[in-house]
Amino acid sequence: MAPTFCVSGGRALQGTIRPAGNKNAALPILAATLLADAPCRIENVPHIRDVETMLALLQHLGALVEWIGPNTVQVDARPAEPRELEREPSRSRPGIENAVALADVLEVAHDGDADRALFADAEGRVIDGDQVLAACAIALKEDGVLERNTVVSTVMANTGFLQAMRKAGIDVVESKVGDRYVLEEMLRTGAMLGGEQSGHVIFRHHATTGDGLLTAVTFLSLAAKRGCTVAELASVMRKFPQVVRNVSVTHKERLESAGEVWEAVRGVERELDGSGRVLVRASGTEPLVRVMVEAESEADAGAHADALAAAVGAALR
């Protein structure tokens, strides 16, 4: 039986939270003040640009923000209300202005250290690293500057990405999951473009690791250059529904020799008949086996993933 975490509501929260003193600790707590029905005093908040930006956003929404100590800020979000961010034209950076205008409404999301970037289009649909990588690879090939006619991705790349690369005549080299493994394959093959679904994209002409800001600027600049929206850019590939199940096991080291698991995998692959794929692999850091299934529909992918997860659990627990 999978671990269960239950939350029982109905009681008001109270108490004290002291952030660790870095942006990764402070930013989520500052954002959470929007949910409070009383003023919040947060201590140990660093004076850095990301924090100042978050406080400016809260003020824009109507919250009352006041520094009441060297590293203590008080936020009263009761007056806040939803509103759109204003778009200010940029005379000094017309490329960025054009990209935002062409993309209409979009969102860019970074992780804590901003080495990844994901996007959302005007309809709120997520554009992941596979789609960004596909759009950039095809654009570079069309411009005649895709080194070795090769892009590096991981074993978790969406089936739609692989199909789009085949259609464009671009070679794909698969690595293990993780940007370090993507870079290893890029160095081995001479490829200058690589990445993974999580939003790590490496443009080796400019950097040797993922850079979320570089990814965002490159993707938006491509939209501006092509005169299209980010949704249209992402449409170079069809994203197959992908379902992942993490199965807690006792003996993940026995996966390779678990014949019943691989027989179940072959059975699912026969049913998919080329319209999806299956990946079963042991986690490198946790007592888990990850089961990933892609199919024409999310319902089919989920059903197959559940069946395989049950087979893995039965064989390795």
C-alpha positions as CSV (number, residue, x, y, z in Angstrom):
1,M,0.0,0.0,0.0
2,A,1.4,3.4,-1.0
3,P,2.2,5.8,1.9
4,T,-0.7,8.1,2.8
5,F,-0.5,11.7,4.1
6,C,-3.7,13.1,5.5
7,V,-4.6,16.7,6.3
8,S,-7.6,17.5,8.5
9,G,-8.8,21.1,8.2
10,G,-11.3,23.2,10.1
11,R,-8.8,24.7,12.6
12,A,-7.1,28.0,12.4
13,L,-3.3,27.9,12.1
14,Q,-1.2,29.9,14.5
15,G,2.4,30.1,15.8
16,T,5.7,31.3,14.6
17,I,7.8,30.5,11.5
18,R,11.3,31.8,11.2
19,P,12.7,31.5,7.6
20,A,16.2,30.2,7.2
21,G,17.4,33.6,5.9
22,N,17.7,32.8,2.2
23,K,15.4,33.5,-0.7
24,N,14.2,29.9,-1.1
25,A,12.9,30.0,2.4
26,A,11.5,33.6,2.4
27,L,9.7,33.8,-1.0
28,P,7.1,31.1,-0.4
29,I,6.3,32.5,3.0
30,L,5.9,36.0,1.6
31,A,3.6,34.7,-1.1
32,A,1.6,32.8,1.5
33,T,0.8,36.1,3.3
34,L,-1.9,36.6,0.6
35,L,-3.9,33.8,2.3
36,A,-3.8,35.4,5.8
37,D,-6.7,37.4,7.3
38,A,-4.4,39.4,9.6
39,P,-1.1,41.2,9.4
40,C,2.0,38.9,9.2
41,R,5.4,39.7,10.6
42,I,8.3,37.8,9.0
43,E,11.7,37.9,10.5
44,N,15.1,36.9,9.1
45,V,14.2,38.1,5.6
46,P,17.2,38.9,3.3
47,H,17.4,42.2,1.5
48,I,17.9,40.9,-2.0
49,R,16.4,41.6,-5.4
50,D,14.1,38.6,-5.5
51,V,12.6,39.5,-2.1
52,E,12.2,43.2,-3.2
53,T,10.4,42.0,-6.4
54,M,8.1,39.8,-4.4
55,L,7.2,42.6,-2.0
56,A,6.7,45.0,-4.9
57,L,4.2,42.4,-6.4
58,L,2.4,42.2,-3.1
59,Q,2.1,46.0,-3.0
60,H,0.9,46.1,-6.6
61,L,-1.9,43.8,-5.5
62,G,-2.8,46.2,-2.7
63,A,-1.1,44.6,0.3
64,L,0.5,46.9,2.9
65,V,4.2,46.2,3.2
66,E,6.5,47.8,5.8
67,W,10.0,47.0,6.9
68,I,9.9,47.3,10.7
69,G,13.4,46.1,11.4
70,P,16.7,45.4,9.6
71,N,15.5,42.0,8.4
72,T,11.8,42.0,9.6
73,V,9.0,42.8,7.2
74,Q,5.3,43.1,8.0
75,V,2.7,42.3,5.3
76,D,-1.0,43.0,5.6
77,A,-2.7,41.4,2.6
78,R,-6.2,42.1,3.7
79,P,-6.6,45.0,1.2
80,A,-5.1,43.0,-1.7
81,E,-7.2,42.0,-4.6
82,P,-6.5,40.2,-7.9
83,R,-5.4,42.5,-10.8
84,E,-3.4,42.2,-14.0
85,L,0.2,43.3,-14.0
86,E,0.7,46.4,-16.1
87,R,2.8,46.2,-19.3
88,E,5.3,49.0,-19.6
89,P,6.8,49.5,-23.0
90,S,10.6,49.2,-23.2
91,R,12.3,51.5,-25.6
92,S,15.7,50.1,-24.8
93,R,14.8,46.5,-25.4
94,P,12.4,46.3,-28.3
95,G,13.1,42.5,-28.8
96,I,11.7,41.7,-25.4
97,E,8.8,44.1,-25.9
98,N,7.9,42.4,-29.2
99,A,8.2,38.9,-27.6
100,V,5.8,39.8,-24.9
101,A,3.4,41.4,-27.3
102,L,3.5,38.4,-29.7
103,A,3.1,36.0,-26.8
104,D,0.0,37.9,-25.6
105,V,-0.3,36.6,-22.1
106,L,2.3,34.2,-20.8
107,E,4.0,33.1,-17.7
108,V,7.6,32.0,-17.1
109,A,8.4,29.9,-14.1
110,H,11.8,29.2,-12.6
111,D,12.9,26.8,-9.9
112,G,14.7,28.0,-6.8
113,D,18.1,28.6,-8.4
114,A,16.6,29.5,-11.7
115,D,18.5,27.0,-13.8
116,R,15.2,25.7,-15.3
117,A,12.4,27.5,-17.1
118,L,8.8,26.4,-17.9
119,F,6.2,28.5,-19.6
120,A,2.4,28.8,-19.7
121,D,0.6,30.2,-22.7
122,A,-2.5,32.4,-22.9
123,E,-4.8,29.5,-22.2
124,G,-2.8,28.4,-19.1
125,R,-1.3,25.4,-20.8
126,V,2.2,24.4,-19.6
127,I,5.0,24.4,-22.1
128,D,7.7,22.1,-20.8
129,G,11.4,21.5,-21.6
130,D,10.6,19.0,-24.3
131,Q,8.6,21.5,-26.3
132,V,11.2,24.3,-25.8
133,L,14.0,21.9,-26.9
134,A,12.0,20.8,-29.9
135,A,11.2,24.4,-31.0
136,C,14.8,25.5,-30.6
137,A,16.2,22.5,-32.4
138,I,14.0,22.9,-35.4
139,A,14.7,26.7,-35.5
140,L,18.5,26.1,-35.4
141,K,18.2,23.4,-38.1
142,E,16.2,25.7,-40.3
143,D,18.9,28.4,-39.8
144,G,21.6,25.9,-40.7
145,V,23.4,26.2,-37.3
146,L,22.4,23.0,-35.5
147,E,25.7,21.5,-34.7
148,R,26.1,17.8,-35.8
149,N,22.4,17.9,-36.7
150,T,22.0,16.5,-33.2
151,V,20.1,17.3,-30.0
152,V,20.5,15.5,-26.6
153,S,17.6,14.6,-24.5
154,T,16.8,12.0,-21.8
155,V,15.1,8.7,-21.6
156,M,12.1,10.6,-20.2
157,A,11.6,12.7,-23.3
158,N,8.0,12.7,-24.6
159,T,7.1,10.5,-27.5
160,G,5.9,13.6,-29.3
161,F,9.4,15.1,-29.0
162,L,10.9,12.0,-30.6
163,Q,8.4,12.1,-33.4
164,A,8.9,15.8,-34.1
165,M,12.7,15.3,-34.3
166,R,12.3,12.3,-36.7
167,K,10.0,14.4,-38.9
168,A,12.5,17.3,-38.9
169,G,15.4,14.9,-39.7
170,I,17.2,15.7,-36.5
171,D,19.2,13.0,-34.7
172,V,18.4,12.5,-31.0
173,V,20.9,11.1,-28.5
174,E,19.3,9.9,-25.2
175,S,21.0,10.3,-21.9
176,K,20.1,9.3,-18.3
177,V,17.9,11.7,-16.4
178,G,19.7,14.7,-15.1
179,D,21.4,17.7,-16.7
180,R,24.9,16.4,-15.8
181,Y,24.2,13.4,-18.0
182,V,22.8,15.5,-20.8
183,L,26.0,17.6,-20.7
184,E,28.2,14.5,-20.8
185,E,26.4,13.3,-24.0
186,M,26.7,16.8,-25.5
187,L,30.4,16.8,-24.9
188,R,30.8,13.2,-26.2
189,T,28.9,13.8,-29.4
190,G,29.7,17.5,-30.0
191,A,26.1,18.6,-29.8
192,M,25.5,22.2,-28.8
193,L,21.9,21.8,-27.8
194,G,20.4,19.5,-25.1
195,G,18.0,19.4,-22.3
196,E,15.2,17.6,-20.4
197,Q,11.5,17.8,-19.8
198,S,12.0,19.5,-16.4
199,G,13.1,22.7,-18.1
200,H,16.8,22.3,-18.0
201,V,18.0,23.4,-21.4
202,I,21.7,23.8,-22.3
203,F,22.8,26.1,-25.0
204,R,26.4,25.1,-25.1
205,H,27.5,28.1,-27.2
206,H,26.6,30.2,-24.2
207,A,26.7,28.0,-21.1
208,T,27.6,24.5,-19.9
209,T,24.7,24.1,-17.6
210,G,21.0,25.0,-17.6
211,D,20.2,28.7,-17.2
212,G,16.5,29.5,-16.8
213,L,17.0,33.2,-17.8
214,L,18.9,32.3,-20.9
215,T,16.2,29.7,-21.8
216,A,13.5,32.3,-21.3
217,V,15.2,35.0,-23.4
218,T,16.0,32.5,-26.1
219,F,12.5,31.1,-26.3
220,L,10.8,34.5,-26.3
221,S,13.3,35.9,-28.8
222,L,12.5,33.0,-31.1
223,A,8.8,33.9,-30.8
224,A,9.6,37.5,-31.7
225,K,11.8,36.4,-34.6
226,R,9.1,34.0,-36.0
227,G,6.3,36.5,-35.4
228,C,4.2,33.9,-33.4
229,T,3.0,33.1,-29.9
230,V,4.7,30.7,-27.5
231,A,1.7,28.4,-28.0
232,E,2.4,28.3,-31.8
233,L,6.1,27.7,-31.1
234,A,5.3,24.8,-28.8
235,S,3.0,23.2,-31.4
236,V,6.0,21.9,-33.4
237,M,5.5,18.8,-31.3
238,R,2.4,17.0,-30.1
239,K,2.6,16.2,-26.4
240,F,1.5,12.7,-25.6
241,P,-0.2,12.3,-22.2
242,Q,2.5,11.0,-19.8
243,V,1.7,9.3,-16.5
244,V,4.4,8.4,-13.9
245,R,3.9,6.1,-10.9
246,N,6.5,5.9,-8.1
247,V,6.4,2.5,-6.5
248,S,8.0,2.0,-3.1
249,V,9.9,-1.3,-3.1
250,T,12.3,-3.2,-0.8
251,H,14.5,-4.7,-3.5
252,K,14.9,-2.3,-6.3
253,E,18.2,-4.0,-7.2
254,R,16.2,-7.0,-8.4
255,L,14.4,-5.1,-11.1
256,E,16.6,-6.2,-14.0
257,S,16.0,-9.9,-13.2
258,A,12.3,-9.6,-12.4
259,G,10.9,-11.5,-15.4
260,E,7.3,-11.0,-14.5
261,V,7.7,-7.2,-14.6
262,W,9.3,-7.2,-18.0
263,E,6.6,-9.6,-19.3
264,A,4.0,-7.1,-18.2
265,V,6.0,-4.3,-19.9
266,R,6.0,-6.3,-23.2
267,G,2.3,-6.8,-22.8
268,V,1.6,-3.1,-22.5
269,E,3.9,-2.3,-25.4
270,R,2.0,-4.7,-27.6
271,E,-1.3,-3.0,-26.6
272,L,0.1,0.4,-27.4
273,D,1.4,-0.8,-30.8
274,G,3.7,2.2,-31.4
275,S,1.2,4.8,-30.2
276,G,3.1,5.3,-26.9
277,R,5.9,3.9,-24.9
278,V,6.8,2.5,-21.5
279,L,9.8,3.2,-19.3
280,V,10.5,1.3,-16.0
281,R,13.6,2.2,-14.0
282,A,14.9,2.2,-10.5
283,S,15.5,5.5,-8.8
284,G,19.2,6.2,-8.2
285,T,18.6,7.8,-4.8
286,E,15.4,6.4,-3.3
287,P,13.9,2.9,-2.7
288,L,11.6,3.5,-5.6
289,V,10.9,2.1,-9.1
290,R,9.5,4.7,-11.5
291,V,6.9,3.6,-14.0
292,M,6.3,5.9,-16.9
293,V,3.7,5.3,-19.6
294,E,2.7,7.5,-22.6
295,A,-0.4,6.8,-24.6
296,E,-2.9,8.5,-26.9
297,S,-5.1,9.4,-23.9
298,E,-4.4,10.1,-20.3
299,A,-6.9,7.5,-19.2
300,D,-5.1,4.8,-21.2
301,A,-1.7,5.9,-19.9
302,G,-3.0,5.9,-16.3
303,A,-4.5,2.4,-16.6
304,H,-1.4,0.9,-18.0
305,A,0.8,2.7,-15.5
306,D,-1.3,1.4,-12.6
307,A,-1.2,-2.2,-14.0
308,L,2.6,-2.0,-14.3
309,A,3.0,-0.4,-10.8
310,A,1.1,-3.3,-9.4
311,A,3.3,-5.8,-11.1
312,V,6.5,-4.0,-9.9
313,G,5.1,-3.9,-6.3
314,A,4.2,-7.6,-6.3
315,A,7.6,-8.6,-7.6
316,L,10.0,-6.4,-5.6
317,R,8.3,-5.9,-2.2
